[in-house]
Amino acid sequence: MTPEDLRAAVAAGILTEAQAASVQALANDRAGKRATLPAEDEPFEFFRGFSEIFISIGLVILLSGVTALLTVFGGFALLTLVPLATAGIAWWWAGYFTLKRRMTLPSMVLATAYGTGIVIFAFSLLGRSGFDDRAIAIAGFSLSAAAMVLWYRHFRLPFSAFLAGGAILGAVYSLTASASTLVGLVGAGGYRALFDLGESPAFATATLVFGIGAFLVGMWFDTRDPHRLGRHSATAFWCHLLAAPALVNTVAMTLLNGGGIGFLAIALALVTLLALVIDRRSFLTAAIAYIAIVIGWFIGEGGGASWIFVLLTLGAFITAIGTWWVQLRAVVMRALPDFPGKSSLPPYGSTE
């Protein structure tokens, strides 16, 4: 928001002068904090110290003990009420560790326990409904995704977006492929057949659509925190972590199986370009395996010496991209014309 926007908001009565001053101070503070970060930094926090690891280990043991204690109810409660009770306890404890203490890793442990409890509860309850397996899977994963969205809205934990996305992907796969179909595809062509748009159009298309959706959600969060200082950026990280494999797997496997090595190389170059533009290394990380495949196709089946060359080339490529990421991104961003949303992407620095 520009100073002109703030003045207009004050004139329209949307903000008071005090509120506008507070917003401007916050914007200046965020910009100052970003300026102190290394230029190539992509902030990510898994835990803040060993105390969080220590507490997380304790929570895992404690939750296991509580679950074991609750199983004394037996019977129906063992498969339904116990997982639901465990999820409820995780929600209760998150009120302290997530909302009050702001601990990252313990919050992730509790979110995982909550999600796992909801999944087991949903599938156990639906399994007694008489529905077919596909309907149970779709409903179970959908309920789990909704529960994780509720967790995100209440606790604002970025990692819960990853768990919600995983549940959505489970529902999508349950909708588009049966277990027998997947077994047949794996037997016929293995992993490469699963993500080939020609061999398994429903499964591969679902993967591609999910990847596009997760990418768009990630970009929605990214553009709301271009300096990457808050929750929106961390949420975008987890969304991109879901999107990248889904997108790259489907495109790479389809082109590779079709014999289009040149097209695959172009696709991987575009993935690299996209990663630079949005300043997210997760896309390039997901593509690394397919870069190795491209190199392997070019050099042929040359035995051990060929794969040594693959390792050397791949290692040199990754090291070079990582070392000069900032300079490469600056060149790319300066060369690109203005496009919608460009100003909302992370700032790019000098080419020196």
C-alpha positions in Angstrom: 0.0 0.0 0.0 1.4 3.3 -1.1 1.3 6.6 1.0 -1.3 7.8 -1.5 -3.5 4.8 -0.8 -3.2 5.5 2.9 -4.1 9.1 2.5 -7.1 8.1 0.3 -8.2 5.6 3.0 -8.1 8.3 5.6 -10.0 10.8 3.4 -12.7 8.1 2.8 -13.0 7.4 6.5 -11.8 3.8 6.2 -8.8 4.5 8.4 -8.1 7.0 11.1 -4.9 9.0 10.9 -3.5 7.0 13.8 -4.3 3.7 12.0 -2.7 5.0 8.8 0.4 5.9 10.7 0.5 2.5 12.3 0.2 0.8 9.0 3.0 2.9 7.5 5.2 2.2 10.5 4.6 -1.5 10.1 5.4 -1.4 6.3 8.6 0.5 7.0 9.6 -2.0 9.7 9.0 -5.0 7.5 11.0 -3.4 4.7 13.8 -2.7 7.1 13.9 -6.3 8.4 13.9 -7.6 4.8 16.8 -5.3 4.0 18.9 -6.9 6.8 18.5 -10.4 5.4 21.1 -11.8 3.0 20.1 -11.1 -0.6 19.8 -14.8 -1.5 17.9 -15.7 1.6 14.6 -17.7 1.3 13.4 -17.6 4.9 12.1 -20.9 6.2 11.8 -22.0 9.8 11.4 -25.6 10.9 12.3 -25.0 14.6 13.9 -22.2 16.6 16.1 -24.2 18.9 16.8 -27.5 20.4 14.2 -26.9 23.1 11.5 -27.3 20.4 13.0 -30.6 19.3 13.0 -31.7 23.0 9.4 -30.7 23.5 8.3 -32.3 20.3 9.8 -35.6 21.3 8.0 -35.3 24.6 4.7 -34.5 22.8 5.0 -37.6 20.5 5.6 -39.9 23.5 2.9 -38.2 25.6 0.3 -38.4 22.7 1.2 -42.1 22.2 0.7 -42.7 25.9 -2.6 -40.9 26.0 -3.8 -42.8 22.9 -2.8 -46.1 24.5 -4.6 -45.2 27.7 -7.8 -44.3 25.8 -7.8 -47.7 24.0 -9.0 -49.3 27.2 -12.5 -48.4 26.0 -12.0 -51.1 23.2 -14.5 -52.1 20.6 -16.0 -49.3 18.5 -14.3 -46.7 20.5 -10.9 -48.1 19.6 -11.3 -47.2 16.0 -13.5 -44.1 16.2 -13.7 -42.4 19.5 -10.0 -42.8 20.5 -8.6 -41.1 17.3 -11.2 -38.4 17.7 -10.2 -37.9 21.3 -6.5 -37.8 20.3 -7.4 -35.1 17.7 -9.3 -33.1 20.4 -6.3 -33.3 22.8 -4.0 -32.1 20.0 -6.3 -29.2 19.4 -6.4 -28.4 23.1 -2.6 -28.5 23.6 -2.1 -26.4 20.4 -3.9 -23.6 22.2 -0.8 -23.3 24.4 2.1 -24.4 22.2 0.9 -22.7 19.0 -1.1 -19.7 20.1 0.7 -18.8 23.3 4.3 -20.1 23.0 4.5 -19.8 19.2 6.6 -22.9 18.9 7.0 -24.1 15.3 8.0 -27.8 15.5 5.7 -28.7 18.4 2.9 -27.1 16.5 3.7 -29.2 13.5 3.6 -32.3 15.7 0.3 -31.4 17.1 -1.2 -30.6 13.7 0.0 -33.9 12.4 -1.5 -35.8 15.3 -4.8 -33.9 14.8 -4.8 -34.7 11.1 -4.0 -38.3 11.7 -6.7 -38.7 14.3 -9.3 -37.1 12.0 -8.3 -39.4 9.1 -8.6 -42.5 11.2 -11.9 -41.4 12.7 -13.4 -40.5 9.4 -12.4 -43.7 7.6 -13.5 -45.9 10.6 -16.8 -44.2 10.9 -17.5 -44.2 7.1 -16.4 -47.8 6.9 -19.5 -48.7 8.9 -21.8 -46.8 6.6 -22.1 -49.4 3.8 -20.7 -47.1 1.1 -18.3 -48.5 -1.5 -14.5 -48.1 -1.0 -14.2 -45.2 -3.5 -17.0 -43.2 -1.8 -15.5 -43.8 1.6 -12.0 -42.7 0.4 -13.4 -39.5 -1.2 -15.5 -38.6 1.8 -12.8 -39.5 4.3 -10.1 -37.4 2.6 -12.5 -34.5 2.0 -13.5 -34.4 5.7 -9.9 -34.6 6.7 -9.0 -31.7 4.3 -11.9 -29.6 5.8 -10.6 -30.3 9.3 -7.1 -29.2 8.4 -8.5 -26.0 6.8 -10.3 -25.4 10.1 -7.0 -25.9 11.9 -5.3 -23.4 9.7 -8.0 -20.8 10.1 -7.9 -21.1 13.9 -4.2 -21.5 14.6 -2.7 -19.9 11.4 -0.1 -22.6 11.2 1.5 -22.7 7.7 2.3 -26.4 7.9 -1.3 -27.2 8.2 -1.8 -26.0 4.6 0.5 -28.8 3.5 -1.5 -31.4 5.4 -4.7 -30.0 4.0 -3.3 -30.2 0.5 -2.2 -33.8 1.0 -5.7 -34.7 2.1 -7.1 -32.9 -1.0 -4.7 -34.8 -3.2 -5.9 -38.1 -1.6 -9.5 -37.2 -2.4 -8.6 -36.3 -6.0 -6.8 -39.6 -6.5 -9.7 -41.5 -5.0 -12.0 -39.8 -7.4 -9.9 -40.5 -10.5 -8.4 -43.9 -10.0 -9.3 -47.2 -8.4 -6.9 -49.4 -6.6 -7.0 -52.0 -9.4 -6.3 -49.4 -12.0 -3.2 -48.2 -10.1 -1.9 -51.7 -9.6 -2.4 -52.4 -13.3 -0.5 -49.2 -14.3 2.3 -49.9 -11.9 2.6 -53.5 -13.3 2.6 -52.3 -16.9 4.9 -49.3 -16.8 5.8 -48.6 -13.2 6.1 -45.1 -11.9 6.5 -43.6 -15.3 3.1 -44.9 -16.4 1.3 -43.4 -13.5 2.1 -39.8 -14.4 1.9 -40.2 -18.2 -1.0 -38.3 -19.7 -1.2 -40.9 -22.4 -1.0 -44.0 -20.3 -3.2 -42.9 -17.4 -5.0 -39.7 -18.5 -7.4 -39.5 -15.5 -4.7 -40.0 -12.8 -2.1 -37.9 -14.5 -4.5 -35.1 -15.4 -5.7 -35.0 -11.8 -2.1 -34.7 -10.6 -1.5 -31.9 -13.1 -4.7 -30.0 -12.1 -3.9 -30.4 -8.4 -0.3 -29.1 -9.1 -1.7 -26.0 -10.9 -4.2 -25.4 -8.1 -1.6 -25.7 -5.4 0.7 -23.4 -7.3 -2.0 -20.7 -7.7 -2.8 -20.9 -4.0 0.9 -20.6 -3.2 1.2 -17.6 -5.4 -1.8 -16.0 -3.8 -0.1 -16.3 -0.4 3.3 -15.2 -1.9 2.0 -12.0 -3.4 0.6 -11.0 0.0 4.1 -11.1 1.6 6.7 -10.3 -1.1 9.3 -9.6 1.5 8.8 -13.0 3.0 8.6 -12.0 6.7 5.3 -13.5 7.8 2.9 -16.4 7.8 1.7 -15.9 4.2 5.2 -16.6 2.9 5.6 -19.7 5.0 2.2 -21.0 3.9 3.2 -20.4 0.3 6.4 -22.5 0.8 4.3 -25.5 1.8 1.9 -25.0 -1.1 4.8 -24.9 -3.6 6.3 -28.0 -2.0 3.0 -29.7 -2.9 2.7 -28.1 -6.4 6.2 -28.7 -7.7 6.4 -32.5 -7.7 2.8 -32.7 -9.1 3.6 -30.4 -12.0 7.1 -31.6 -12.8 6.3 -35.3 -12.5 3.4 -35.1 -14.9 5.0 -32.9 -17.5 8.4 -34.7 -17.4 7.1 -38.2 -17.5 4.7 -37.5 -20.3 7.5 -35.9 -22.4 10.0 -38.5 -21.5 7.8 -41.5 -22.4 6.9 -39.8 -25.7 10.6 -39.7 -26.6 10.6 -35.9 -26.7 14.0 -35.3 -25.1 14.3 -31.9 -26.6 10.8 -30.9 -25.4 11.7 -32.2 -22.0 14.8 -30.2 -21.8 12.8 -27.1 -22.8 10.3 -27.9 -20.1 13.0 -28.2 -17.5 14.5 -24.9 -18.6 11.1 -23.3 -18.2 10.8 -24.8 -14.7 14.2 -23.2 -13.9 13.0 -19.9 -15.3 9.8 -20.1 -13.3 11.7 -20.9 -10.1 13.8 -17.8 -10.6 10.9 -15.5 -11.4 8.9 -16.5 -8.3 12.1 -16.9 -6.2 11.3 -20.4 -5.1 13.9 -23.1 -5.2 11.4 -25.9 -4.5 10.4 -26.1 -8.1 14.0 -26.5 -9.2 14.6 -29.0 -6.4 11.7 -31.1 -7.7 13.1 -31.0 -11.3 16.7 -32.1 -10.3 15.9 -35.8 -10.8 14.5 -35.1 -14.3 17.6 -33.0 -15.2 19.6 -36.1 -14.5 17.3 -38.1 -16.7 17.8 -35.7 -19.6 21.5 -35.9 -19.2 21.4 -39.7 -19.0 19.4 -39.8 -22.3 21.9 -37.7 -24.1 25.0 -39.6 -23.0 23.3 -43.1 -23.4 23.8 -46.2 -21.5 27.5 -45.8 -21.0 27.9 -47.6 -17.7 29.6 -46.3 -14.6 31.7 -43.7 -16.4 28.5 -42.1 -17.9 26.8 -41.7 -14.6 30.0 -40.2 -13.1 29.6 -37.6 -15.9 25.9 -37.2 -14.9 26.8 -36.5 -11.3 29.5 -34.0 -12.2 27.3 -32.2 -14.6 24.3 -32.2 -12.4 26.4 -31.1 -9.4 28.0 -28.3 -11.3 24.6 -27.1 -12.6 23.0 -27.1 -9.1 26.0 -25.4 -7.5 26.2 -22.7 -10.2 22.4 -22.0 -9.9 22.6 -21.8 -6.1 25.8 -19.7 -6.1 24.6 -17.1 -8.6 20.8 -17.3 -7.9 20.5 -13.7 -7.0 22.4 -12.5 -10.1 20.6 -14.8 -12.4 17.2 -13.8 -11.0 18.1 -10.1 -11.4 19.0 -10.6 -15.0 15.8 -12.6 -15.7 13.5 -10.1 -13.9 15.1 -7.1 -15.7 14.8 -8.8 -19.0 11.1 -9.6 -18.6 8.5 -6.9 -19.5 6.1 -5.7 -16.9 3.3 -8.3 -16.3 0.4 -8.4 -13.9 1.7 -9.3 -10.4 5.4 -8.6 -11.2 5.5 -5.8 -8.6 4.1 -8.2 -6.0 7.0 -10.7 -6.4 10.0 -10.6 -4.1 12.3 -7.7 -5.0 15.3 -8.5 -7.1 18.8 -7.1 -6.5 21.9 -6.2 -8.3 23.4 -8.3 -11.1 26.9 -7.9 -9.7 
